[in-house]
Amino acid sequence: MKIVAMNVVKKNLVKKNVATKLLVLLIPFLILMGCSNQTAQDPGTTEGNSEKSTRLITDMMGREVEVPSEINSIICTGSGALRLVAYADAMDLVVGVEDIDKNQEIKRAYNYIYHDQLKDLPTIGKGGGRGYTAYEEQIITLQPDVILTFYNSDALEQLADKTGIPVVSIATQANLFGEDTNQALQLIGDLLGKEERTEAVIGYLEEYKADLNNRTKDIPENEKPTVYPGAVTYNGARGFAGTYGELGPLKAINAINVADETGQTVGFEVDWEKIQVWDPDYIFLDPGNMNLVNEEYGKKTDYFNSLSAVKEGKVYSMISFNNYSTNLELAIADAYYAGKVIYPEEFADIEIEAKTDEIFTKFLGKGIYQEMKEAGLTFGKITLGQ
């Protein structure tokens, strides 16, 4: 009987050992199945782990950046970044703002229109250029999903290292109708799920570019008047001798900008004597800088009165579109107004106030030309000394 009992015990032990071995073999398979089921139910996460799924994108600096697949919060740093996000109609994702955009500024339409939304957001940096002005601790506290920036390459790498948050360059060269603007908008649309909106904005840019060019491309060069853009704004306000080569609004309408002769493609100070030699048919001045020009006029009245455009009353306003990078909507409005002045027949159908509000509404959802006029930023003739 003892032998039988011992045999039964041995058989039971063998069964248990076999069952145990089978269970050990099955555990990895069961875990794998569990993970597969979890992934199918909730892509990018596992039970008890809220880590987001990610993907790789290539930014405007050619950098590969790992970003969350779904982005629900952002901040923008550097001149021009927040403006493009406003064009993309993604301001509801912004959770912090630079000091420079805390106060309402009508010279930056995106800031003026979205001021109520921006003014109470936490501050995330000083702002004021493409160099490093970020407040890292505040940014880390906010923990945005991604930082969109116009910073230069050194500054954006520094920001990424210090915050541990993905930093994506959306920087452009700030040229009106530049192809890089379209690329930056496409990148923003892809990142933020705003593809339809950014494609619409790109369509507006292409539409206006084609219209401005088509109105003026067939005018013979010898029939075009010469134009001098003065008192432009670049790195601050400038007086009469502050000018700009390859100025976007004038290029868009194929105008002859006398400053192009210098070969300079940015803002610079030109010799006063050179302007006399050019003696342009038309002069365009930034109404926001007329205090400087009128002060100069008081000191050099004879000089100004020797210019043909002044004598013939052909001095007009060109509202500065350079304010914390290029305000594209205002640059396009400038182009239509300059076209209406220089080529009245080709732009006879344009009513500038209505056209300006149309452009602003397409890019930013609201026309503000009346408010601009009240602030002294208006299109029209300029009389020096007044």
C-alpha positions, 0 to 999 in steps of 0.5 A, a space after each residue: 500500500 505504501 508503494 502504491 501511495 508513493 507512486 501516486 504522489 510521484 505521478 502528482 508531482 510529475 503532473 505539477 512539474 509539467 504544469 509549472 513548466 508549461 505556465 513558465 513557457 506561456 507567461 511571455 506569450 501571455 504578456 506579449 498578447 496583453 501588450 498587443 491588445 493594449 496597443 490596439 486599444 490605446 496606440 502609443 501607451 501601455 497600462 499605467 504609462 502615459 508616455 505619448 507616441 512620437 514621430 520624426 519631422 525635419 524642420 526649417 533648419 534641416 534638423 530631425 526632431 522627435 515630436 509628439 504625434 499629437 500636439 495640444 500645446 505650444 509656445 513660440 519664440 523669436 521674431 515671426 514665429 507667433 505670426 505664422 501660428 496666427 496665420 495657421 489659426 492655431 492660437 488656441 494651442 499657445 500656452 505662453 507668450 514673449 514679453 514683446 507680445 504682451 502689449 497690444 501693438 497695431 503695427 503687428 496685426 496678429 498681436 493687435 487682433 489676438 491681444 485679449 488672448 495673449 495678454 494674460 498668458 504666462 511669459 516665456 521669454 523677452 523676445 526681440 529678435 532671433 537670438 536667445 531670449 528665452 526664460 527656461 524655468 517658465 517654459 519648463 513649468 508650462 511643459 508645452 508639447 513643442 516649441 516653435 521658433 525663429 531662433 538661429 541655429 545656436 539659440 534653438 539648440 541651446 533652448 532644446 538642451 536646457 528645456 528638454 522639450 522638442 524645439 522646431 525651427 519654422 524660420 523663414 528669410 522674411 521675404 514677401 512671397 518667398 518659397 520658404 514661407 510656404 514650406 514653413 506653413 506646410 510644416 506648421 500645418 503638418 505639426 498642428 493638424 492644420 493642413 487645410 488652413 495652412 494650404 488655404 493661406 498658401 493659396 492666398 499668397 499665390 493668388 495675390 502674387 499672381 494678381 500683382 505680377 499679372 497687372 504689371 508684368 507687360 508694362 515696358 521698362 521705359 514706361 515705368 516711373 522710378 521709385 524711392 522708398 525712404 524712412 523705412 523701418 529696419 532695426 528701428 525707425 529711420 529718417 529719409 535716407 533709410 531705404 531698402 533694396 529689393 523691397 518686397 512690395 515694389 518687387 511684387 509689382 515689377 516697379 523700378 526701385 532706385 535703391 536696387 542699383 546699390 546691390 543691397 537687399 536689406 535696409 541701409 542708409 544711402 547718401 543724400 546726394 545719391 538720392 538727388 542724383 536718382 531724383 525719383 519720380 515717386 517717393 514712398 515714406 513710412 507714415 510711422 517715421 514722419 516725425 523724423 522726416 519732418 525734423 530733417 525737412 526743417 533742417 534741409 528744406 531746400 534739399 527736399 524741395 529740389 526733388 522732382 517728386 516733392 515739387 510735383 506732389 508725388 510723395 506717398 505713404 508706405 506703411 512699414 510691414 517690418 515689425 518683429 519680422 515681416 507682416 505679410 498681410 501688410 506688405 501685400 496691402 502696400 504692394 496694392 497701394 503702390 501699384 495704384 499710385 504708380 500704375 493707376 490704370 492697371 489698378 483702377 479697380 482697387 479700392 485700397 481700404 476695402 482691399 486692405 481689410 480683405 487681405 487682413 481678413 484672409 490672413 488673420 480673420 479680421 480687417 482693421 484698416 479703420 483702427 490703423 487710420 486712427 493710429 496714423 498708419 494710413 495710405 495717402 499723399 504726404 506733405 512734408 513738414 506737416 
